[in-house]
């Protein structure tokens, strides 16, 4: 980030230094929130896909269905990496 580079060259006693530190902190927080939102959306899209493509009706055990769904999720996750 450019803010990080600017901060590196800003002297400790410069009057704007604390503002730069605060701005960098807020920018990092925003990036983390955006990344988390993207991850949540990707997981939601994968879950929607599984719900529309995986039929668990008629399976004797719920555990088997969960196992199938989990393996599909892992496969989809690897595919999207």
C-alpha positions in Angstrom: 0.0 0.0 0.0 1.2 3.5 -0.7 0.2 4.6 2.8 2.7 2.1 4.2 5.4 3.5 2.0 4.6 7.1 2.9 4.6 6.1 6.6 8.0 4.5 6.3 9.5 7.8 5.1 7.6 10.0 7.5 9.7 11.1 10.5 8.4 10.1 14.0 8.0 13.7 15.0 6.1 14.8 11.9 2.7 16.3 12.7 0.9 14.1 10.1 2.4 10.8 11.3 -0.4 9.8 13.6 -3.0 10.6 10.9 -1.1 8.3 8.5 -1.0 5.6 11.1 -4.7 5.9 11.6 -5.4 6.0 7.9 -3.3 2.8 7.3 -5.1 1.0 10.1 -8.5 2.0 8.6 -7.4 1.0 5.1 -6.3 -2.4 6.4 -9.5 -2.9 8.3 -11.5 -2.1 5.2 -9.5 -4.5 3.1 -10.1 -7.3 5.7 -13.8 -6.6 5.6 -13.9 -6.7 1.8 -11.9 -9.9 1.8 -14.3 -11.5 4.3 -17.3 -10.4 2.3 -15.8 -12.0 -0.8 -15.2 -15.2 1.1 -18.7 -15.3 2.4 -20.2 -14.7 -1.1 -18.0 -17.4 -2.6 -19.2 -19.9 0.1 -22.8 -18.8 -0.4 -22.4 -19.4 -4.2 -20.9 -22.9 -3.5 -23.7 -23.7 -1.1 -26.4 -22.6 -3.6 -24.7 -24.7 -6.3 -24.7 -27.8 -4.0 -28.3 -27.2 -3.1 -29.4 -27.1 -6.7 -27.2 -30.1 -7.9 -27.0 -32.5 -5.0 -30.1 -34.7 -4.3 -29.9 -36.3 -0.8 -33.5 -37.6 -0.9 -33.7 -41.4 -0.5 -30.4 -41.8 1.2 -30.7 -44.0 4.3 -28.4 -42.0 6.5 -28.0 -38.3 6.9 -24.3 -38.8 7.6 -23.8 -40.2 4.1 -25.5 -37.1 2.6 -23.3 -34.8 4.7 -20.3 -36.8 3.6 -21.2 -36.4 -0.1 -21.9 -32.7 0.4 -18.6 -32.1 2.2 -16.6 -33.9 -0.4 -18.3 -31.8 -3.1 -17.6 -28.6 -1.2 -13.9 -29.5 -0.9 -13.7 -30.3 -4.6 -15.4 -27.0 -5.5 -13.1 -25.2 -3.1 -10.0 -26.7 -4.8 -11.5 -26.0 -8.2 -11.9 -22.3 -7.5 -8.4 -21.9 -6.0 
